[in-house]
């Protein structure tokens, strides 16, 4: 059943003010975003000091040594504002992907860019379509700007692109697709994505959120940068937070038509990516060996974790990311709480009450997870 937001009324206008009178009712209905529990917080709450964090899809190898060296060098000039246009970073990204720098926009992580799309293109009450469950920022941004939206349920834990096409209305301005999807790790293949891009009306902006694309190895996994010829209004989002290991520095980017990028730059906050983050990201792009090592580790351990957990009778969604989504067959929250006490941090989701999302870590971290799960679940 397709879900349409309570923020949408018959005229498609944003919802009225909430009971406080200070904010939109849609904003009043929001709960603050809750990420993976930090290690320090677990130590404060439970006194566990030797925990492993497998909750936030971080690279267990950390950042590239080249990126760290570049960041340290950039610290010498932190009394100066960064280049607000991120000229060198955008030039390097453009060269890596064979586009022009006018087609690249930088963001404070990809999160800021996803929010910026809603702010620039849907804040006037235009309709948004996304899958559910998927990356929660799509919903948060729609509610924050009072934009009506339709959340289309996954089919077999995967985006149902046919249903998403059917959910598009004359008022639809944005469609978000996470490929691979977060939190399930599943993907939609090349033929499905290609057909979708051709079927969506020309005036709709399709956003392909490819935060985890470097981890994908499926033969049919699409690189949306190679599909730009299928439609003009296509924005492709990438990040330095995952395989590049720069989650703490917050750097993301999007590639799309120069006209759309120009509009986005008009509402983008000045100096949104720090000088340290820009320097580290440029160096990270040059360290292909670190990316290859990170990818190889993930492929090996993702396969091992999936096999081990499947052998124990759990349903594991086929993942193309650096995490797996596991159906425990029982309420997941008590298992999550029990794992915390054993120093293993994973991620539960209200939208998937029997599932845990588990980041693929180092071999020793994954072994600890498997042992803790065995103890908790017998």
N, C-alpha and C positions, 0 to 999 in steps of 0.2 A: 504493500500500500504506500503510495507516494504521500509524503508529509509536506504540508505547506505551513510556513511559519505563522505563529499567532500574531506576528508583527504586521502581517499583510491583511488589509481589508479589501472590500469589494472594488474600491476605486484604484487600488494599487498605491495609495498614499502612505507615507510613514505613519506608524501608530502614534496616538496621542501621548501627552506627558504621563509619566508614572504617578503613583499616589503621592510621592514627595513633591511633585510639581517642578523638580529640578532637572530631570532627565527624561528621555523617551521611555515609555513603558518597556520597550525592548531592552534598553540598557538596564533598567531596574531589575529585569528578569535574569540578567547575567550573573553567574558566579565567577570569581576571579580564576584565571587559568592556573591549573595545578600541574606542574611538571614532575619529573622524576624526583624522588626525595634526595636531597643532597647528603653527602657522607657526613658532613658536620652536624646536620640536623639529626641524623640517626644517632650519632654519638651523644648529642645533648639529651635526646629523648630516652634512649634505652641504654646508654653507656656502652654501645658497641663501637669499638674503635678499629677493628680490622675488617671492615665490611668491603664487599665488592659491589660496584654499581653497574647493574645491567638493565638500566631503566630508561636512559635518554638517548640511545643510539649514537653514542660517542665512539670515536675511533680509539680502540684500546692501545694502539701503538703511539698515540699522541700526534703532535704536529711534526712536520718535516724539520730536521735540523737547520736546513737552509731558511725556512720561514722563521724559526726562532732567532737565528742570527740577524736576519733583516729587521725583525721586531725590536731587538735590543739596540741596533744601530739607530732606528727611528726614534727611540726614547730620548736621544740627545736633543731632539728638537720639538719636544712636546709642549714647549711654551708657545709654539706657533700653531695657528689654526691649520687644519688639513686642507688639501686641495678639495674644495667643495664639489668640483666637477669630476674628481678622481680620474684625471686625464690619463696618467700612466697605467692605472689599473684597467680602465676601459679599453685602452689601446691594446694591452696585453690579452685581455679576454677576447677582443675582436679578432686579433691575429690567431688565437688558438682555435677559433670557430669559423674563420673565414667570412666574417661579417664586417660592417663598418662600425666605428666607435659611436656613430650617431644612432645605431640600433641597439646600444647597450646602456642599461641603467643599473646603477649600483644601489645596494640597500644595506641597512643595518640588520644583516641576516635576511634570509628570504621572507621571514615573517613580515618585516616592514613592507616589502614589496607587495605581498598578497593583500595586506591592509590598504596599501596605496591604490591598488587597482579598484577596490570597492569605493574608496574615498573619491577617486577621480571620475569613475565611470558609472557608479550606481547610487551615489549619495542623494541624487535627486528623486529617488523612489523607483529606480529601475530594478527589475527582477533579476535574481541570481539563482543559478542551478548548481548543485553539487551533490556528491554521493554521501551516504551515511551508513555506517560510520566511516569517516575519513578525517583529514586533518582539521582539527577543531577551529583553527583560525578562520576558515571560510565562514562558519556560522557566527563566530564572534564578530567578525568585521561587518557582516550583513546586519546583525542586530545593532551594532554600535552606530551605524549610519542610517538606521531605520529603513533599510532596503528589504522589500519582500523577497522571500526565497522559497524554493522547493528543494527539500532534501530527499533524494531518490535512494531507496534502500539498495544495498549491495545484493547481487545474485551470486550465490555460491562463494561468498566472501570477496567478490570481485565487482568492479564497476559494471553496471548494466547500461551500456551506452545507448541501446535502443530505447530504454525507458527514459534516459536522460534527454534524448532527442525529443521524445514525446512530451516531456515536461516543459519544453521551451514554448514561451508565449510571445505575442507581439511586443510585450514590454520587457522581454529578457535582454539584458545587456552583457552579462558575464556568465560563463560556465567554467567551473574549476574541476580539473581532473588531476588527481595525484597518481603518478605512474612511475615507480611502484606506489601502491597505496599505503598510507599510514593510518591505522595501526595494523592492517592485515598482512602487508608485505606482498600482496598479490599484484598481478599486472594484467593489462589488456594488450593484446598483440597488435602487430603491425597492420594486418588487414582490417581489424575492427577500428583502430584509431584512424586509419586512412579514410575509411568509409564515413566515419563520424565527422571528420573535418570537412568532408565534401557535402554532407547532408545538412549541417548546421547553417541556418540563414546567414547571409553575408554580413549583416549588420551586427551580429553577435560576436563578442570577443571571447575566444577560447583560450583559457590559461592551462598550459601543461606544466604541472608542478613536478619537476624531475630531480628532487633533492637527493634521491638515492640511485640515480641512473648509473653511476660508476660501479656500483656493486652488481648490476644486472648481468646475467650470462645466458638468458634464454635465447634460443636462435631467432625467435620472432619478436624480441623486444624492440620497440621502435625508438629511434632517436628523432625526436620531433624537429630538431634543427634541419633534418633532411626532408622534412615534410612541409616546409614553409611555402613551397610552390602550390600547395593544395588550397590555401586560403590566405587572404591578406591579414585579417584580424586574428593573429595568433601570437600569444606571448608565451615564451618558454622560460621557466624559472629554474635556476641552479643555486647551489650554496657551497660555501667553503667550510661549513660546520660538520660535515659528515666525513667523507673519505680524506679530506685535507686536514682534518683534526684541528680546526680553528674555531670551534663552537664558542669559546669564551671571548673571542674577538668580534664576533658578529659581522660577517661579511656575506652578502649574497648578491646575485645579479639576475637580470632578466634580459632577454633578447627579443626584439619585436620590431614592427615597422617604425621608422623614424618619427612618423607623425604621432603615433601613440606614445612613444618615449618622450617626445617633446611635451605632450600634455602632462605626463607623469612628473616630469621635472618641474613643472610649474607649481605642483603641490607638494613636492618632496621637501622635507626639512633641510635647511642649510647644514653643511658639515655633518651629514648623517653617518659617514663612515670615517673613523679616526685615522690619523696618519700612520699609527702603528699597525692597524688592521690592514690598511692598503698595502703597506710595505710587505707584510707577512704574506698576504694573498698573492702578490706578484711573484714572490720567491717560491711559494707553494706550487704555483702553476708550472714552474721550471723544474721541480723535483719529481720527475716522472717515476723514478725508482721507488720513492716512498709510496706513491699511489699504487704501483704494481705490487709492492709488498703488502700493503693494506688490503688490497683486493684479494690477493692469494690467501692470506690468513682468513679473511671472511668466508671465501668460498669453501675452504677446507672445514672450518669450524661450523659454519652454517649447515653444511651437509651432515656433519657428525652429530650435532645437536638434534637436528630433525630426525635422523635415523634412530638415535637413542630414545628420544621421547616417543616416537611412533611405536618402537618396540615395546614400550611400557603401556601401550594401549591408548595414548593420547592422540587426538586429531590435531595435526600440525598443518596450517595453511601453507601452500607452496610459496616460498618467499623469494623475491628478487632483490631484497634490501639487506641491511646489516642487522636485522632482527627477525625473530620468528614470532608468530601468534599461535598460541597453544590453547586448545579447548580441553579443560581439565575434566569436563563432565560433572562438575559440581561448582557451587559458588566460589568464585576466585578470590574474593576479598579476604576471607579467613586464611586462605593459603598464603596470600601476599603478606598478611600480618605475621604469620608464623615464620615465613622466610626472613622477614626483617629481624626477628629475634635471633636468627642464625647468621645474621650479617650478610644477607644476600638481598639486594634491592632490585626488584623488577617493577613492572608497571601494570596495574589493573585499570579497567575502563568500565565506566557505568554503562556505556552503550553495548558492551560485550561482557555481561556479568559472569560468564563461566570461563572467560579467557584471560590469559596473561600475555603481555608482550614482553619478550625477553631479548635484550640486546646480545648480539654475538660478541663475546669477549675473547680474551686470551685463553689458551687451552686450560690453564690452571683455574681460571675463573669459571669457565664452563664446567669443569669437573666439580668444582665446589657447588655450583648450582645443582647439578645432577644429584650429588650426594645429599644436599639439603632437601631437595624435593622428595627423595626417597624416604628420608626421615620424617618429613611432614605428612606425606600421604601413605606411608607404609608400603 
